[in-house]
Amino acid sequence: MKVTTSAARIAATVGALGLIALACATPASAAVPTSTTTATAGDICLWSGRNYTGASWCWNPGNGYVDVPPALHDNVGSFRAQANGCFINWIHVPDRKETRVVRSGDYRRVYDNDFGGKIDAVAPSC
């Protein structure tokens, strides 16, 4: 059976549209996860909203010092810690900072009115 030129064009167009739809439906790996982020044992998780809502991100002490993602920079509304760590607010990089020690088991449902409005980074120790 011979395929006509117009049928081949239609099939190619439908295939290309399918690939575009698939690419748009796949989440970007660099994006900040939503509040459905699942913490693993030993993580400290931060949320942009109060009561563990909004954009979220989890950090593990094995990651070392890490700047928080842009969505959470100076914008942590709540957190839950399953590890010890340190929240850092840089006043003047690299020699002047304000810190808060975080211990495993610590949590705050409302943190944006406290140090959560200042967090720039997380580290294993202060």
C-alpha positions, -999 to 999 in steps of 0.1 A, spaced: 0 0 0 13 34 -10 12 63 15 1 96 -1 22 127 5 -6 145 24 -11 115 47 27 114 54 27 151 62 -3 146 86 14 117 103 46 137 107 28 167 121 8 145 146 41 129 157 58 162 162 29 176 182 30 145 204 67 150 211 61 187 220 32 178 243 54 152 260 83 176 265 59 202 280 44 177 304 78 166 318 89 186 349 122 204 347 147 187 371 162 221 382 128 235 393 121 239 430 98 211 440 63 218 452 50 211 487 47 174 478 84 170 484 91 139 505 118 143 530 142 114 536 156 106 570 183 131 579 169 160 558 160 196 567 131 207 545 120 243 539 88 257 525 80 291 512 46 292 528 34 288 564 22 254 575 44 235 551 28 249 519 42 265 487 76 258 471 98 234 490 133 221 491 151 195 512 187 197 522 209 170 538 241 176 559 260 154 534 254 182 508 276 206 528 271 243 525 243 252 500 227 285 491 189 280 493 170 281 459 158 315 447 121 308 457 132 303 493 159 330 496 148 353 524 114 335 521 111 305 544 76 303 558 81 270 576 106 242 581 110 207 596 144 192 606 154 156 607 190 165 610 213 191 627 223 221 607 227 258 605 206 285 588 227 314 576 219 350 568 248 367 550 253 403 561 286 408 543 301 379 523 324 362 533 332 376 568 299 387 584 269 364 589 240 358 613 232 321 621 207 299 638 215 264 650 189 238 639 186 205 657 170 173 645 134 174 656 131 212 653 102 226 633 83 258 628 49 261 611 53 299 610 89 311 604 86 339 579 81 365 607 113 353 623 147 342 608 129 326 579 127 360 563 165 362 563 178 327 553 203 327 525 220 293 530 221 260 550 252 243 563 261 213 585 273 236 613 275 273 622 
